[in-house]
Amino acid sequence: MSEVYKLSKFEFPLTEEYVALYPPKERGDCKMMVVDRASGKIEHRHFRDIMDYFGDGDMMLINNTKVIPARLWATKEKTGAKIEVFLLR
């Protein structure tokens, strides 16, 4: 991966009212963020509206694979320290 990811790129204000504590009663009520690549416009919709973004001949592939144990490497932004993280579960 050639792009450098800095922790500061992932900082944003998040108030408690935006943190879901429980899933919605209806599955289709879960939220979906849609980004228009051409304009950069962001829409907040519900997953039940996903078909609004499909046209004739489009298809959706469902990936039901499981996450496997993985190893990640990073460098701390301020100190330059090397970090290695093992994801086991």
MIDOSE-1310 file (N, C-alpha, C; in nm, 2 decimals, decimal comma, always signed):
residues 89
msev	+0,09/-0,12/+0,00/+0,00/+0,00/+0,00/+0,09/+0,12/+0,00; +0,08/+0,21/-0,10/+0,17/+0,32/-0,11/+0,12/+0,45/-0,04; -0,01/+0,46/-0,02/-0,07/+0,58/+0,05/-0,04/+0,57/+0,20; -0,01/+0,68/+0,25/+0,02/+0,69/+0,40/-0,11/+0,73/+0,47
ykls	-0,16/+0,65/+0,56/-0,28/+0,68/+0,64/-0,24/+0,74/+0,77; -0,28/+0,86/+0,80/-0,25/+0,92/+0,93/-0,38/+0,91/+1,01; -0,35/+0,89/+1,14/-0,46/+0,88/+1,24/-0,55/+1,01/+1,23; -0,49/+1,12/+1,21/-0,56/+1,25/+1,21/-0,66/+1,25/+1,10
kfef	-0,65/+1,17/+1,00/-0,75/+1,17/+0,89/-0,88/+1,11/+0,93; -0,88/+1,04/+1,04/-1,00/+0,97/+1,09/-1,07/+1,03/+1,21; -1,03/+1,15/+1,24/-1,09/+1,22/+1,35/-1,21/+1,31/+1,31; -1,32/+1,29/+1,38/-1,44/+1,37/+1,35/-1,52/+1,37/+1,47
plte	-1,60/+1,48/+1,49/-1,69/+1,49/+1,61/-1,80/+1,38/+1,60; -1,82/+1,31/+1,71/-1,93/+1,21/+1,72/-2,00/+1,22/+1,85; -2,12/+1,27/+1,85/-2,20/+1,28/+1,97/-2,27/+1,15/+2,00; -2,31/+1,13/+2,12/-2,37/+1,00/+2,16/-2,50/+0,97/+2,09
eyva	-2,57/+1,07/+2,04/-2,70/+1,05/+1,98/-2,68/+0,98/+1,84; -2,56/+0,98/+1,79/-2,53/+0,92/+1,66/-2,48/+0,78/+1,67; -2,46/+0,73/+1,79/-2,41/+0,60/+1,82/-2,52/+0,50/+1,84; -2,54/+0,40/+1,75/-2,64/+0,30/+1,77/-2,61/+0,21/+1,88
lypp	-2,70/+0,19/+1,97/-2,68/+0,10/+2,08/-2,75/-0,04/+2,05; -2,85/-0,04/+1,96/-2,92/-0,16/+1,93/-2,95/-0,15/+1,78; -2,97/-0,27/+1,71/-3,00/-0,27/+1,57/-3,15/-0,22/+1,56; -3,19/-0,17/+1,44/-3,33/-0,13/+1,42/-3,42/-0,25/+1,43
kerg	-3,55/-0,23/+1,46/-3,64/-0,34/+1,47/-3,66/-0,40/+1,33; -3,67/-0,32/+1,23/-3,68/-0,37/+1,09/-3,54/-0,36/+1,02; -3,50/-0,47/+0,96/-3,36/-0,47/+0,90/-3,34/-0,36/+0,80; -3,44/-0,33/+0,72/-3,43/-0,23/+0,62/-3,42/-0,08/+0,67
dckm	-3,44/-0,07/+0,80/-3,43/+0,07/+0,86/-3,29/+0,10/+0,89; -3,19/+0,01/+0,87/-3,05/+0,05/+0,90/-3,01/+0,16/+0,80; -2,92/+0,24/+0,85/-2,88/+0,36/+0,77/-2,78/+0,32/+0,66; -2,77/+0,40/+0,56/-2,68/+0,39/+0,44/-2,64/+0,52/+0,40
mvvd	-2,51/+0,54/+0,39/-2,45/+0,67/+0,34/-2,42/+0,65/+0,19; -2,46/+0,74/+0,11/-2,44/+0,73/-0,04/-2,36/+0,85/-0,08; -2,25/+0,83/-0,15/-2,16/+0,93/-0,19/-2,16/+0,94/-0,35; -2,20/+1,05/-0,40/-2,20/+1,07/-0,55/-2,05/+1,10/-0,59
rasg	-1,99/+1,01/-0,66/-1,84/+1,03/-0,69/-1,82/+1,15/-0,77; -1,91/+1,19/-0,86/-1,89/+1,30/-0,95/-1,90/+1,43/-0,88; -2,00/+1,45/-0,79/-2,02/+1,58/-0,72/-1,96/+1,58/-0,58; -1,94/+1,46/-0,52/-1,90/+1,46/-0,38/-2,01/+1,47/-0,29
kieh	-2,14/+1,49/-0,34/-2,25/+1,50/-0,25/-2,28/+1,38/-0,17; -2,31/+1,40/-0,04/-2,34/+1,28/+0,05/-2,49/+1,28/+0,08; -2,55/+1,17/+0,07/-2,69/+1,15/+0,11/-2,69/+1,05/+0,22; -2,78/+1,07/+0,32/-2,81/+0,97/+0,42/-2,94/+0,91/+0,40
rhfr	-2,94/+0,78/+0,37/-3,07/+0,71/+0,33/-3,08/+0,58/+0,42; -3,18/+0,50/+0,39/-3,20/+0,37/+0,46/-3,16/+0,26/+0,36; -3,12/+0,15/+0,41/-3,08/+0,04/+0,32/-3,20/-0,01/+0,24; -3,32/+0,01/+0,29/-3,43/-0,04/+0,20/-3,44/+0,04/+0,07
dimd	-3,37/+0,16/+0,06/-3,37/+0,24/-0,06/-3,26/+0,20/-0,16; -3,19/+0,09/-0,13/-3,07/+0,06/-0,21/-3,10/+0,04/-0,36; -3,22/-0,01/-0,39/-3,26/-0,04/-0,53/-3,27/+0,09/-0,61; -3,28/+0,21/-0,54/-3,29/+0,34/-0,61/-3,16/+0,36/-0,69
yfgd	-3,05/+0,29/-0,65/-2,92/+0,31/-0,71/-2,88/+0,21/-0,81; -2,97/+0,12/-0,84/-2,95/+0,01/-0,94/-3,02/+0,04/-1,07; -2,96/+0,01/-1,18/-3,03/+0,02/-1,31/-3,04/-0,11/-1,37; -3,10/-0,12/-1,49/-3,12/-0,24/-1,57/-2,98/-0,30/-1,59
gdmm	-2,97/-0,43/-1,57/-2,84/-0,50/-1,59/-2,74/-0,49/-1,48; -2,77/-0,41/-1,38/-2,68/-0,41/-1,26/-2,71/-0,53/-1,17; -2,61/-0,57/-1,10/-2,62/-0,68/-1,01/-2,55/-0,65/-0,87; -2,60/-0,72/-0,77/-2,54/-0,71/-0,64/-2,48/-0,85/-0,60
linn	-2,36/-0,85/-0,56/-2,30/-0,97/-0,52/-2,29/-0,97/-0,37; -2,33/-1,08/-0,31/-2,33/-1,09/-0,16/-2,21/-1,17/-0,12; -2,13/-1,12/-0,03/-2,01/-1,18/+0,02/-2,04/-1,23/+0,16; -2,04/-1,36/+0,17/-2,07/-1,42/+0,31/-1,94/-1,49/+0,37
tkvi	-1,83/-1,44/+0,33/-1,71/-1,49/+0,38/-1,68/-1,45/+0,53; -1,60/-1,52/+0,60/-1,57/-1,49/+0,74/-1,44/-1,41/+0,74; -1,42/-1,33/+0,84/-1,29/-1,26/+0,86/-1,19/-1,36/+0,92; -1,07/-1,36/+0,86/-0,97/-1,46/+0,91/-0,87/-1,38/+1,00
parl	-0,79/-1,45/+1,08/-0,69/-1,38/+1,15/-0,59/-1,31/+1,06; -0,56/-1,19/+1,09/-0,48/-1,10/+1,01/-0,37/-1,03/+1,09; -0,27/-0,98/+1,01/-0,16/-0,90/+1,07/-0,16/-0,77/+1,00; -0,15/-0,66/+1,08/-0,15/-0,53/+1,03/-0,02/-0,46/+1,08
watk	+0,04/-0,38/+0,99/+0,16/-0,30/+1,03/+0,12/-0,15/+1,01; +0,18/-0,07/+1,10/+0,15/+0,07/+1,10/+0,27/+0,14/+1,16; +0,27/+0,28/+1,14/+0,38/+0,36/+1,20/+0,31/+0,47/+1,27; +0,34/+0,49/+1,40/+0,28/+0,60/+1,47/+0,32/+0,73/+1,42
ektg	+0,22/+0,82/+1,40/+0,24/+0,95/+1,34/+0,34/+1,04/+1,41; +0,33/+1,05/+1,54/+0,41/+1,14/+1,62/+0,55/+1,09/+1,65; +0,56/+0,96/+1,68/+0,69/+0,91/+1,72/+0,77/+0,83/+1,61; +0,69/+0,79/+1,51/+0,76/+0,70/+1,41/+0,77/+0,56/+1,45
akie	+0,72/+0,52/+1,57/+0,73/+0,38/+1,62/+0,66/+0,29/+1,53; +0,71/+0,17/+1,50/+0,65/+0,07/+1,42/+0,55/-0,01/+1,51; +0,44/-0,04/+1,46/+0,33/-0,12/+1,53/+0,29/-0,24/+1,45; +0,28/-0,35/+1,51/+0,23/-0,47/+1,45/+0,11/-0,52/+1,53
vfll	-0,01/-0,54/+1,46/-0,13/-0,58/+1,53/-0,18/-0,71/+1,47; -0,21/-0,81/+1,56/-0,26/-0,94/+1,52/-0,41/-0,94/+1,55; -0,49/-0,97/+1,45/-0,64/-0,98/+1,46/-0,67/-1,13/+1,47; -0,71/-1,17/+1,58/-0,74/-1,32/+1,60/-0,89/-1,35/+1,60
r	-0,97/-1,26/+1,64/-1,12/-1,29/+1,65/-1,19/-1,17/+1,59
